[in-house]
Amino acid sequence: MKLYKALLLCYLAAVAINIAAGQGSGNGNDNGQYNVGSGNGNINGVGNLGSYNGNGNGAYNTGNQNGNQNGLYNIGDYNGNGNGRANTGSNNGNNNGGYNTGSSNGNNNGIGNVGSGNGNGNGNGNAGGRGDPILTGFDGRSFEFKGEVGQFYDILSERFHLVSTKLKLGEMWNHNGTYMEGYGLQYRDHQVIIEITPEDELAVTMNGEQLVMTKGETELEMVPYVEGGEMVFLWQLHREGLGNAVEITTDLLQVLVWLTPAGTVDEGGKEQPAYLNFDVALLGPPAGNDMQGIVGETYNRMLAGDAVNDPSSHLFMPDDYEFHGKGPETDYIVEGYFGQREASPFGKDHKRVLIESEDTPRLAFPLRAFGRAASLTTAPQPVTLHASGGRKGRFL
């Protein structure tokens, strides 16, 4: 009898230890850590081992079908993380995942995925903009930039380039937002404006002159003379996969702007107006390695390396889908398409001495950024930027 009682006490003690450690199945901890087993169901669990963990904001979970909302570094299949990063396995299904390894990840805004059939809406390190709009910087991070209706904003500026956008009202099913309705680019002395007309078509001007295609034309290419540089302009009414689109290539940037016609539907079923999208490829380092603007500043983040991901660093920047600029959104407002902010390096012949160290990241060009419209049921078009050439056109 004494031996039986001793064994029973040992068993109960072991069960108590296992419960305290979160081992076994169906633990159901609200904020558990390092649970081992299946069906843990932790709301904010960390480091759980097993399957069907179902953590609300878990990290470092190992197993299958974890179902984490905002998990990081999960290993296994069918993780289904809302905003996971660096997941390993197949069919992860992350909404805003990055650096996933495997096949069929299906990330809406994934970056750096390895494998086949990833199906990312805006993947692979591009920079640019979509409606409310959603912008993605050269560092691969996506963020929402709401802005104010009717205002012009500095997208990118460097010594020889100005890139800006104008916003208009977007009435969505559950809120009012903004869309891009105009886009301006200045390269040295040449200025291009791309705007949506009241008839929802593209109107394009170069140096104040409206460009018009003659009857039967579907493409217009121009090679303006640029002292000390080069520029190629290409306007296509039926660009494959995009439709009405303008591509401008200089010695530093390759910019693609295209029209999404009116009639797209947001997630609540409300039809949306026509709006513009853009992609920007940075073909090399800018003059003095200095770039400003909403998207331009993301190049500086890349130069900062891992410091932007280190909470202890003064350069830390949370990856939370919010806009984190050097100032608030209002600081990026400019007067018209070719207005300049005080911080803009455009036209300034200043020099910066760059000191390379082992911590300075080596960047592989081209780097890409982009802008799109948010909350639409139709998936963003995949874009492959390429330099135009070999076409007949106008030489100015």
Buried (B, 14 or more C-beta within 10 A) or exposed (E): EEEEEEEEEEEEEEEEEBEEBBBBBEBBBEEBBEBBBBBBBBBBBBBBBBBBBBBBBBBBBBBBBBBBBBBBBBBBBBBBBBBBBBBBBBBBBBBBBBBBBBBEBBBBBBBBBEBEEBBBBBBEBBBBBBBBBBBBBBBBBBBBBBBEBEBBBBBBBBBBBBBBBBBBEBEBEEEEBBBBBBBBBBBBEBBBBBBBEEEBEBBBBBEEEEBEEEEEEEBBBBBBEBEEBEBBBBBBBEBEEBBBBBBBBBBBBBBBBBBBBEEBEBEEEBEBBBBBBBBBBBBEBBBBEBBBBBBBBBBBBBBBBEBBBEEEEEBEBEBEBEBBBEEEBEBBBBEEBBBBBEBBBBEEEEEEEEEEEEEEEEBEEBBBBBBBBBBBEEEBBBBEBEEBEEEEBEEE
